[in-house]
């Protein structure tokens, strides 16, 4: 079982990677990429520990964010 501190760290690492991915793939500024991530429906799922998304890789999570961006909803 992971501690709250470990869970928070894992989520923070994923969020950082997602911002970098958006900047690279979509040419977004850092601020725009952060608004995109934090304003997404997906963000709520990532920080909901019951989903277990925080235990998956950044690339795995990025697919869900991109799906929401492209289709307007998280799968």
N, CA, C and O of each residue as an XYZ file, in Angstrom:
300
protein
N       0.845     -1.186      0.000
C       0.000      0.000      0.000
C       0.883      1.240      0.000
O       1.859      1.328      0.745
N       0.525      2.182     -0.840
C       1.309      3.410     -0.915
C       0.760      4.438      0.072
O      -0.431      4.457      0.382
N       1.651      5.279      0.549
C       1.247      6.330      1.471
C       0.677      7.507      0.692
O       0.852      7.588     -0.524
N       0.013      8.400      1.365
C      -0.548      9.606      0.745
C       0.560     10.436      0.102
O       0.380     10.982     -0.987
N       1.687     10.529      0.766
C       2.821     11.284      0.219
C       3.307     10.659     -1.078
O       3.590     11.372     -2.041
N       3.406      9.345     -1.114
C       3.831      8.649     -2.332
C       2.817      8.830     -3.454
O       3.191      9.046     -4.607
N       1.536      8.743     -3.116
C       0.485      8.937     -4.119
C       0.547     10.346     -4.695
O       0.465     10.525     -5.911
N       0.690     11.338     -3.835
C       0.781     12.731     -4.286
C       1.992     12.929     -5.190
O       1.912     13.627     -6.201
N       3.105     12.317     -4.828
C       4.317     12.430     -5.641
C       4.107     11.807     -7.018
O       4.496     12.388     -8.031
N       3.497     10.640     -7.056
C       3.244      9.957     -8.323
C       2.334     10.798     -9.214
O       2.577     10.920    -10.414
N       1.291     11.374     -8.632
C       0.378     12.235     -9.390
C       1.113     13.462     -9.911
O       0.943     13.834    -11.072
N       1.923     14.092     -9.075
C       2.682     15.278     -9.497
C       3.621     14.956    -10.657
O       3.757     15.754    -11.585
N       4.265     13.799    -10.609
C       5.177     13.399    -11.693
C       4.408     13.220    -13.003
O       4.862     13.660    -14.059
N       3.255     12.580    -12.930
C       2.433     12.374    -14.122
C       1.980     13.721    -14.676
O       2.050     13.951    -15.883
N       1.518     14.604    -13.809
C       1.052     15.918    -14.255
C       2.167     16.693    -14.945
O       1.934     17.339    -15.967
N       3.360     16.636    -14.401
C       4.500     17.307    -15.020
C       4.754     16.758    -16.413
O       4.959     17.516    -17.361
N       4.740     15.435    -16.532
C       4.963     14.807    -17.838
C       3.866     15.184    -18.827
O       4.152     15.436    -19.998
N       2.632     15.226    -18.378
C       1.532     15.572    -19.280
C       1.686     16.977    -19.828
O       1.431     17.219    -21.008
N       2.098     17.890    -18.989
C       2.321     19.269    -19.438
C       3.426     19.293    -20.493
O       3.294     19.969    -21.513
N       4.499     18.569    -20.256
C       5.604     18.522    -21.217
C       5.143     17.889    -22.531
O       5.480     18.389    -23.604
N       4.387     16.809    -22.462
C       3.859     16.167    -23.678
C       3.008     17.141    -24.496
O       3.147     17.216    -25.717
N       2.135     17.882    -23.827
C       1.275     18.834    -24.537
C       2.090     19.945    -25.180
O       1.802     20.367    -26.300
N       3.095     20.410    -24.478
C       3.946     21.462    -25.028
C       4.657     20.949    -26.278
O       4.758     21.662    -27.277
N       5.143     19.724    -26.221
C       5.878     19.147    -27.345
C       4.949     18.806    -28.511
O       5.230     19.167    -29.654
N       3.857     18.119    -28.229
C       2.979     17.609    -29.285
C       2.054     18.658    -29.887
O       1.730     18.595    -31.073
N       1.629     19.620    -29.078
C       0.657     20.609    -29.542
C       1.223     22.022    -29.615
O       0.513     22.953    -29.995
N       2.479     22.189    -29.259
C       3.099     23.510    -29.312
C       2.510     24.489    -28.311
O       2.566     25.701    -28.522
N       1.947     23.979    -27.229
C       1.341     24.848    -26.212
C       2.416     25.487    -25.343
O       3.502     24.935    -25.163
N       2.095     26.647    -24.813
C       2.955     27.240    -23.795
C       2.752     26.426    -22.514
O       1.806     25.646    -22.397
N       3.650     26.623    -21.572
C       3.527     25.907    -20.308
C       2.208     26.245    -19.612
O       1.526     25.354    -19.105
N       1.857     27.506    -19.589
C       0.618     27.939    -18.934
C      -0.606     27.336    -19.615
O      -1.534     26.884    -18.945
N      -0.608     27.330    -20.944
C      -1.728     26.753    -21.687
C      -1.848     25.252    -21.443
O      -2.949     24.726    -21.283
N      -0.716     24.575    -21.418
C      -0.723     23.130    -21.167
C      -1.228     22.831    -19.756
O      -1.973     21.872    -19.555
N      -0.834     23.635    -18.793
C      -1.301     23.433    -17.419
C      -2.807     23.675    -17.325
O      -3.514     22.918    -16.661
N      -3.298     24.716    -17.979
C      -4.750     24.970    -17.978
C      -5.498     23.809    -18.618
O      -6.569     23.423    -18.150
N      -4.940     23.258    -19.677
C      -5.575     22.140    -20.365
C      -5.667     20.928    -19.447
O      -6.723     20.303    -19.346
N      -4.579     20.598    -18.785
C      -4.570     19.423    -17.906
C      -5.489     19.640    -16.710
O      -6.369     18.821    -16.442
N      -5.286     20.734    -15.996
C      -6.048     20.956    -14.766
C      -7.527     21.242    -15.030
O      -8.361     21.046    -14.145
N      -7.852     21.693    -16.214
C      -9.237     21.969    -16.558
C      -9.964     20.804    -17.202
O     -11.136     20.919    -17.561
N      -9.277     19.691    -17.350
C      -9.872     18.538    -18.036
C     -10.698     17.674    -17.088
O     -10.481     17.667    -15.876
N     -11.639     16.956    -17.664
C     -12.393     15.945    -16.914
C     -11.440     14.846    -16.455
O     -11.582     14.301    -15.361
N     -10.473     14.532    -17.301
C      -9.485     13.500    -17.002
C      -8.745     13.780    -15.689
O      -8.477     12.856    -14.921
N      -8.414     15.049    -15.431
C      -7.692     15.411    -14.212
C      -8.418     14.883    -12.974
O      -7.786     14.373    -12.049
N      -9.731     15.005    -12.960
C     -10.506     14.504    -11.828
C     -10.349     13.012    -11.644
O     -10.347     12.515    -10.518
N     -10.220     12.307    -12.733
C     -10.027     10.859    -12.648
C      -8.629     10.508    -12.163
O      -8.447      9.554    -11.407
N      -7.641     11.285    -12.601
C      -6.269     11.021    -12.166
C      -6.126     11.191    -10.662
O      -5.497     10.363    -10.003
N      -6.692     12.238    -10.120
C      -6.532     12.500     -8.683
C      -7.505     11.693     -7.819
O      -7.379     11.690     -6.594
N      -8.466     11.014     -8.436
C      -9.352     10.106     -7.711
C      -8.598      8.798     -7.515
O      -8.453      8.017     -8.455
N      -8.127      8.562     -6.320
C      -7.273      7.405     -6.052
C      -7.968      6.079     -6.339
O      -7.302      5.072     -6.580
N      -9.283      6.069     -6.316
C     -10.042      4.841     -6.587
C      -9.845      4.339     -8.020
O      -9.963      3.141     -8.277
N      -9.543      5.252     -8.961
C      -9.372      4.838    -10.356
C      -8.061      4.100    -10.574
O      -7.955      3.278    -11.485
N      -7.070      4.382     -9.752
C      -5.764      3.754     -9.906
C      -4.917      4.347    -11.021
O      -3.825      3.846    -11.290
N      -5.397      5.414    -11.686
C      -4.624      6.017    -12.773
C      -3.249      6.489    -12.301
O      -2.286      6.454    -13.068
N      -3.152      6.923    -11.066
C      -1.879      7.436    -10.558
C      -0.793      6.360    -10.539
O       0.392      6.682    -10.453
N      -1.180      5.101    -10.618
C      -0.210      4.004    -10.606
C       0.239      3.608    -12.013
O       1.121      2.764    -12.170
N      -0.357      4.208    -13.020
C      -0.015      3.889    -14.407
C       1.057      4.854    -14.917
O       1.348      5.863    -14.275
N       1.628      4.544    -16.049
C       2.683      5.392    -16.619
C       2.105      6.708    -17.131
O       0.901      6.839    -17.354
N       2.987      7.661    -17.306
C       2.577      8.954    -17.867
C       2.040      8.779    -19.279
O       1.050      9.408    -19.653
N       2.691      7.925    -20.065
C       2.243      7.699    -21.451
C       0.844      7.092    -21.470
O       0.019      7.470    -22.303
N       0.571      6.169    -20.575
C      -0.760      5.556    -20.468
C      -1.798      6.628    -20.162
O      -2.852      6.675    -20.795
N      -1.506      7.477    -19.207
C      -2.425      8.545    -18.823
C      -2.600      9.578    -19.924
O      -3.686     10.133    -20.093
N      -1.549      9.835    -20.664
C      -1.609     10.821    -21.744
C      -2.613     10.402    -22.821
O      -3.279     11.247    -23.420
N      -2.714      9.118    -23.056
C      -3.696      8.638    -24.043
C      -5.109      9.043    -23.659
O      -5.900      9.420    -24.524
N      -5.435      8.972    -22.382
C      -6.770      9.362    -21.914
C      -6.993     10.867    -22.072
O      -8.069     11.303    -22.481
N      -5.978     11.644    -21.747
C      -6.096     13.090    -21.896
C      -6.261     13.466    -23.364
O      -7.098     14.304    -23.700
N      -5.477     12.858    -24.231
C      -5.584     13.149    -25.663
C      -6.957     12.750    -26.200
O      -7.523     13.453    -27.037
N      -7.484     11.648    -25.733
C      -8.812     11.212    -26.176
C      -9.848     12.268    -25.798
O     -10.710     12.618    -26.603
N      -9.758     12.768    -24.579
C     -10.696     13.813    -24.154
C     -10.527     15.063    -25.019
O     -11.515     15.684    -25.411
N      -9.310     15.426    -25.311
C      -9.062     16.611    -26.121
C      -9.628     16.435    -27.538
O     -10.179     17.377    -28.108
N      -9.496     15.264    -28.084
C      -9.932     15.015    -29.462
C     -11.419     14.759    -29.585
O     -12.033     15.148    -30.578
N     -12.012     14.108    -28.588
C     -13.412     13.696    -28.695
C     -14.336     14.348    -27.673
O     -15.546     14.120    -27.696
N     -13.773     15.158    -26.776
C     -14.586     15.890    -25.823
C     -15.022     15.123    -24.597
O     -15.808     15.619    -23.790
N     -14.507     13.899    -24.457
C     -14.857     13.116    -23.264
C     -13.798     12.070    -22.994
O     -13.069     11.649    -23.892
N     -13.730     11.664    -21.754
C     -12.817     10.594    -21.352
C     -13.527      9.280    -21.547
O     -14.720      9.159    -21.269
N     -12.794      8.299    -22.024
C     -13.386      6.965    -22.242
C     -13.696      6.331    -20.906
O     -14.199      5.209    -20.857
